[in-house]
Amino acid sequence: MTQLDRHGSCLCGAVTLTLRIANPSISACHCATCRKWGGGPLLVAEGELVQLGGEQQVRIHDSSDWAERGFCSQCGSHLFYRLKSTGHHAVPVGLLDGDHDWQFDSQIFIESRPAYYCFANQTRELTGEQVFAEFDQG
């Protein structure tokens, strides 16, 4: 399978990163923590974080028993969501350079999606319970 590298940075440029992805897909998380973290659903690309520059500027928030979130200590940009057990990374797609041919194809924690918004895209939709089962985080 061909891997694609996507490069990006935080708002101030103190932190740079490269995310290696299998395909250019985007997912949305509607959980209360993601919505509190970013003020709305978290739109991410998922893959392997193969490069992290400016690592001394990265701060980690231990957001749950199973995950942590990285942010830039200089500008506050959200950098990643990482599963503790596997190192799986989800990076806010807005950090990545360019408007690539992204495909919005999944939404998670749909039972937590508030009534005041709804995406028109046809996507795969998973409940929190289904997500935990898929990533074996129960």
Buried (B, 14 or more C-beta within 10 A) or exposed (E): EEEEEBBBBBBEBBBBBBBBBEBBBBBBBBBEBBBEBBEBBBBBBBBBBEEBBBEEBBEEEEBEEBBBBBBBBBBEBBBBBBBEEEEBBBBBBEBBEEEBEBEBBBBBBBEBBEEEEEBEEEBEBBEBEBBEEEBEBE
